[in-house]
Amino acid sequence: MSSQARGETSAPDLNALEAITDAIAAGAGLPEIIRAASRALDASLVLIDRTSVVLAVAARSPAEERALLRDAEGVERIELRVADTVVGQLRLRGRDADGAGAHSAMQRLVTTLIASEVERVRGPERASEEAAAAFVHAVLAREIADRDDLVARGKELGITLDRGGSVVVVRAHPRTPTDDDWRSRLLALAERGARSIAPGAIAAPTRESDGDEVVVLVADGDGDAGRRVGATVLRELEANLSGFAFAVGRSRVARDPVDLHRAGNEALLAANVVEGDPDEALLAYDDTGTYQLLLPHMSDPAELRRFYDETVSKIVAYDEQYETSDLVGTLETFLDCDGNVNATAARLITHRHTVRYRFERVREITGLDVASTDGREKLSFGLKAMRVLGIAAPRGPATERGSEGGRVRRESPDRSGR
């Protein structure tokens, strides 16, 4: 009886295994290596990097490729690791269903070779990414004071800033629990969207975030690239990162690239203001209105925080304690309605006596009365300080892990905005 009749699988193709090592030694590239791996494992393969970008495919047909990408039945996911670092994923479907996984030793050997090659090939790219991120952080922290030096360093990284630039801040919050890989996807999607409009754009996680906030530096000589990048990045995120809330802020153009640190603060302020807005996810600094008066506090927010603490922080704490947004939400609506109680009640679909009761609670908690001009102005300014600090209203995105402290950059003592 033949081995196939007994249900045994054929031996692995050792010549194909040798072809993998030959391809690696010759620097033939990931597509050729994956084709050789496909022969060695007698399987269709898709190689995906840690940002969900497809690097190589070896499938019998377009339908088989789509099945691998959709995680159809019979598709095995293999995490590619080098030491403790995840470098990508291999999706595999055996061409003989009965033999799937039969050559586990061969599979481990092949996937180890592929993981090592992905790490080697992507190494220079990651080094370039680190250099680009360091450049963006240095520009936004105003660590490069010489214009010519800034422009020259930008050109080395592929971005031309001699005619000016703008900044876009992109932030995402999961609405439901999700895996940690989404942060790398956020960065990849933001960069892909930006570069589709401005090819030299650089995206990097902000220093203060856990990867849920990305800053994009855009060459913007005509004043229009930043606008188009902001809109395109948001569309890219909404199409490819479902189940998330987004906040995208865009700066004005900095005609002198040395002023890009100011543009960074403008984009951050706009992102903070639009944070948690139920109707909008994208805001330009030009559209932030009176919030612009608070821009000087972005580099040193201590005074802004003090004012917030003395005005609305206690009603924010009250709403959070009782898991409601009654006080903060009613106050915001009241100010949006130009201090009209009846209009506030109508918008909130509640009785005006309920609105007045909530304002009495605000007065008891804060000592500020919305009926007085001084009290109303202080509460209004306190709410603006809350937004600029990046503290969303209770039950909003600021309740997500990592955003409790706001989003205003904390400068070290020797970088206080000089």
C-alpha positions in Angstrom: 0.0 0.0 0.0 1.3 3.4 -0.9 2.0 6.1 1.7 -0.8 8.2 0.1 -3.2 5.3 0.4 -2.4 5.0 4.1 -3.2 8.7 4.6 0.5 9.6 5.0 1.7 12.9 3.5 4.6 13.2 1.1 8.0 14.2 2.4 8.9 17.9 2.4 10.7 19.3 -0.6 14.3 19.6 0.7 15.4 21.2 -2.6 12.8 23.9 -2.0 14.3 24.4 1.5 17.7 24.8 -0.1 16.1 27.3 -2.5 15.0 29.4 0.5 18.6 29.6 1.9 19.9 30.3 -1.6 17.4 33.2 -2.0 18.3 34.6 1.3 22.1 34.4 0.6 21.6 36.0 -2.8 19.5 38.8 -1.4 16.7 37.9 -3.8 14.0 39.6 -1.7 11.0 38.5 0.3 8.7 37.6 -2.7 11.2 35.0 -4.0 11.8 33.7 -0.4 8.0 33.3 0.1 7.7 31.4 -3.2 10.4 29.1 -2.2 8.8 28.6 1.3 5.5 27.9 -0.4 7.1 25.0 -2.3 8.9 23.7 0.8 5.6 23.7 2.9 3.4 22.7 0.0 1.1 25.6 1.0 -0.2 29.0 -0.1 1.4 31.8 1.9 0.9 35.5 2.6 3.6 37.4 4.5 2.3 40.5 6.5 4.4 42.9 8.5 3.6 44.1 12.0 1.7 47.1 10.6 -0.6 44.9 8.5 1.1 45.6 5.2 1.3 42.7 2.8 4.9 42.1 1.9 4.7 39.0 -0.3 2.2 36.4 -1.6 2.6 32.9 -2.9 -0.9 31.6 -3.8 -2.3 29.3 -6.5 -4.9 31.8 -7.6 -6.3 35.3 -6.8 -9.2 33.5 -5.1 -6.7 31.7 -2.8 -4.9 34.9 -2.1 -8.2 36.6 -1.1 -9.0 33.6 1.1 -5.7 34.0 2.9 -6.3 37.7 3.4 -9.8 37.2 4.7 -8.7 34.5 7.2 -11.0 32.0 5.5 -11.5 28.4 6.8 -8.3 26.4 7.0 -6.0 29.4 7.1 -3.4 29.2 9.9 -1.9 32.3 11.4 1.8 32.1 12.5 3.3 34.9 14.4 6.8 35.7 13.3 9.2 36.6 16.1 12.8 37.4 16.5 13.7 37.0 20.2 10.8 38.8 22.0 9.9 41.1 19.1 7.0 40.4 16.8 8.2 41.3 13.2 5.2 40.1 11.3 2.7 37.3 10.5 2.6 34.4 8.1 -0.8 33.2 6.9 -0.7 29.6 5.6 -3.2 27.2 4.0 -2.0 23.8 3.0 -2.8 22.6 -0.5 -3.6 19.2 0.9 -6.0 19.7 3.8 -5.1 16.3 5.2 -1.4 17.2 5.4 -1.9 20.6 7.0 0.6 21.0 9.8 2.1 17.6 9.2 5.7 18.9 8.8 5.8 21.0 12.0 9.5 20.8 12.3 9.9 22.0 8.7 7.3 24.7 9.3 9.2 26.0 12.4 12.5 26.1 10.4 11.0 27.9 7.5 9.1 30.5 9.6 12.3 31.1 11.6 14.2 31.8 8.4 11.4 34.1 7.2 11.3 36.0 10.5 15.0 36.6 10.5 14.9 37.8 6.9 12.0 40.2 7.6 14.0 41.6 10.6 17.1 42.0 8.4 15.3 43.6 5.5 13.2 45.9 7.6 16.1 46.9 9.9 17.4 49.8 7.8 13.8 51.0 7.3 13.2 51.0 11.1 16.4 52.9 11.6 15.2 55.4 9.0 11.9 55.6 10.9 13.7 56.3 14.2 15.7 59.0 12.5 12.6 60.6 11.1 10.8 60.4 14.4 13.8 62.0 16.1 13.8 64.8 13.6 10.0 65.5 14.0 10.4 65.5 17.8 13.4 67.9 17.6 11.5 70.3 15.3 8.4 70.4 17.5 10.5 70.9 20.6 12.4 73.7 18.9 15.7 72.0 19.3 16.9 73.0 15.8 17.1 76.7 15.9 19.1 77.2 12.7 16.8 77.4 9.6 19.4 76.1 7.1 20.3 73.2 9.4 16.6 72.3 9.8 16.0 72.4 6.0 19.1 70.4 5.3 18.2 67.7 7.8 14.7 67.5 6.4 16.0 67.0 2.9 18.1 64.1 4.1 14.9 62.4 5.2 13.0 63.3 2.0 11.0 66.3 3.1 11.5 69.8 1.7 10.6 72.5 4.2 12.3 75.5 2.7 9.0 77.0 1.6 7.3 76.1 4.9 5.2 73.3 6.4 2.3 72.4 8.5 1.5 69.9 11.2 -1.4 67.4 11.6 -2.0 65.6 15.0 -3.9 62.4 14.7 -5.4 60.6 17.8 -7.4 57.4 18.1 -9.4 55.8 21.0 -10.9 52.3 20.8 -14.6 52.3 21.7 -14.3 48.6 22.7 -11.4 46.4 24.0 -9.0 45.6 21.1 -5.6 44.2 20.6 -2.4 46.2 21.0 -1.4 46.0 17.3 -3.8 48.8 16.4 -1.2 51.5 17.5 1.3 50.4 14.8 -1.6 50.3 12.3 -2.6 53.9 13.3 0.9 55.1 12.5 1.1 53.2 9.2 -2.3 54.4 8.1 -1.6 58.0 9.0 1.7 57.9 7.1 0.2 56.2 4.1 -2.7 58.8 3.9 -0.3 61.7 4.3 2.2 60.5 1.7 -0.6 59.9 -0.8 -1.0 63.7 -0.8 2.5 64.9 0.3 5.1 62.2 -0.7 7.8 63.4 1.8 5.5 63.6 4.8 6.8 62.2 8.0 4.6 60.5 10.7 5.8 59.6 14.2 4.2 58.8 17.5 4.3 61.8 19.9 6.7 61.6 22.8 4.0 61.8 25.4 1.6 59.2 24.0 1.5 55.4 24.3 1.2 55.2 20.5 -2.4 56.4 20.3 -1.3 59.8 19.1 0.6 60.5 15.9 2.1 63.7 14.6 2.5 64.3 10.8 5.0 66.8 9.5 4.0 68.1 6.0 5.9 70.2 3.4 3.2 72.8 2.7 4.5 75.6 0.5 1.1 76.3 -1.1 -0.9 76.3 2.1 -3.2 73.5 0.8 -1.3 70.3 1.4 -1.9 70.3 5.1 -5.7 70.6 4.6 -5.7 67.8 2.1 -3.5 65.6 4.3 -5.8 66.0 7.3 -8.9 65.1 5.4 -7.2 62.1 3.6 -5.7 60.7 6.8 -9.2 60.8 8.5 -10.7 59.0 5.6 -8.0 56.4 5.7 -8.5 55.8 9.4 -12.3 55.6 9.1 -12.0 53.1 6.3 -9.4 50.8 7.8 -9.6 51.2 11.6 -13.2 50.5 12.6 -14.5 50.7 16.1 -12.4 53.8 17.0 -13.1 57.4 17.8 -10.7 59.9 16.1 -9.5 63.4 16.7 -7.5 65.1 14.0 -6.1 68.7 14.4 -4.4 70.7 11.7 -2.2 73.8 12.1 -1.8 76.8 9.9 1.2 77.0 7.5 4.5 77.9 9.1 6.2 79.9 6.3 9.5 79.8 8.2 10.3 76.2 9.1 11.8 77.3 12.4 8.3 78.2 13.4 7.0 74.6 13.0 7.1 74.2 16.8 4.3 76.7 16.9 2.4 74.8 14.2 2.8 71.7 16.4 1.0 73.5 19.3 -1.7 74.7 16.9 -2.4 71.2 15.7 -2.4 69.9 19.2 -4.8 72.6 20.4 -7.2 71.8 17.5 -7.1 68.1 18.2 -7.8 68.7 21.9 -10.7 71.0 21.1 -12.3 68.5 18.7 -11.7 65.6 21.1 -15.0 64.0 22.0 -17.1 66.1 19.7 -20.0 63.8 18.6 -20.3 65.5 15.2 -16.8 66.3 14.1 -13.4 64.5 14.1 -11.3 67.0 12.2 -10.6 70.6 13.1 -8.3 73.3 11.7 -6.6 75.7 14.1 -8.2 78.6 12.1 -11.6 77.2 13.2 -10.9 77.1 16.9 -12.2 80.6 17.5 -11.5 82.0 21.0 -9.6 78.9 21.9 -6.7 80.5 20.0 -6.3 82.9 23.0 -5.0 80.0 25.0 -2.3 78.9 22.5 0.5 80.6 24.5 -0.3 78.2 27.4 0.3 75.1 25.3 4.0 75.1 26.0 3.6 75.8 29.7 0.2 74.7 30.8 0.6 75.2 34.6 -1.5 78.3 34.8 -4.1 76.8 32.5 -4.3 73.8 34.8 -4.6 76.0 37.8 -7.6 77.8 36.4 -9.3 74.6 35.4 -8.8 73.3 38.9 -10.4 76.4 40.4 -13.4 76.4 38.1 -14.9 73.3 36.5 -12.7 70.4 37.8 -15.0 69.8 40.7 -18.1 69.4 38.5 -16.1 67.1 36.2 -15.3 65.0 39.2 -18.9 65.1 40.3 -20.1 63.8 36.9 -17.5 61.1 36.8 -18.4 60.0 40.4 -22.0 59.5 39.4 -21.2 58.3 35.9 -23.2 61.1 34.2 -22.5 64.2 32.2 -25.4 66.2 33.6 -23.5 69.2 35.0 -20.7 69.6 32.4 -23.0 68.8 29.5 -25.8 71.1 30.7 -23.2 73.9 31.3 -21.7 73.5 27.8 -25.2 73.5 26.2 -26.2 76.5 28.1 -23.2 78.5 26.9 -23.7 77.2 23.4 -27.3 78.6 23.6 -26.0 82.0 24.6 -27.2 81.7 28.2 -30.9 80.9 27.3 -32.4 78.4 29.8 -35.4 77.6 27.6 -33.2 76.8 24.6 -30.9 74.7 26.8 -33.8 72.7 28.1 -35.2 72.2 24.6 -31.9 71.0 23.2 -31.4 68.6 26.2 -35.0 67.4 26.0 -35.6 68.2 29.6 -37.5 70.6 31.8 -36.2 74.1 32.4 -36.6 73.5 36.2 -34.2 70.6 35.8 -31.7 72.9 34.1 -32.0 75.4 36.9 -31.5 72.7 39.5 -28.3 71.6 37.8 -27.0 75.1 37.8 -27.7 75.3 41.5 -25.6 72.2 42.0 -22.9 73.9 39.9 -23.0 76.9 42.2 -22.8 74.8 45.3 -19.9 72.8 44.1 -17.8 75.6 42.4 -19.0 78.8 44.1 -19.7 80.2 40.7 -23.2 81.3 39.6 -24.1 81.2 35.9 -26.6 84.0 36.5 -23.7 86.4 37.1 -21.5 87.7 34.3 -18.3 86.9 36.2 -19.4 83.4 37.1 -20.5 82.6 33.6 -17.3 83.9 32.1 -15.1 81.9 34.6 -17.0 78.7 33.9 -16.8 79.3 30.2 -13.1 79.8 30.4 -12.7 76.8 32.6 -14.4 74.6 30.0 -12.1 76.0 27.3 -9.1 75.2 29.6 -10.5 71.7 30.0 -10.6 71.2 26.2 -7.2 72.8 25.6 -5.6 70.6 28.2 -7.1 67.6 26.4 -9.4 66.6 29.2 -12.6 65.4 27.5 -15.9 65.7 29.2 -17.0 62.9 31.5 -17.8 59.6 29.7 -16.0 60.9 26.7 -12.7 59.6 25.1 -10.6 61.0 27.9 -11.8 58.0 30.0 -9.7 55.7 27.8 -6.4 54.5 29.3 -3.6 56.8 28.7 -5.5 60.0 28.2 -6.3 60.9 31.9 -3.5 63.4 32.0 -4.5 65.4 29.0 -2.5 66.0 25.8 -0.7 69.3 26.4 3.0 68.8 25.9 5.0 68.9 29.1 8.3 70.6 28.4 11.4 69.9 30.5 12.7 72.8 32.6 15.2 73.9 30.0 12.6 73.8 27.2 9.9 76.2 28.4 9.1 77.5 25.0 12.2 79.6 24.6 
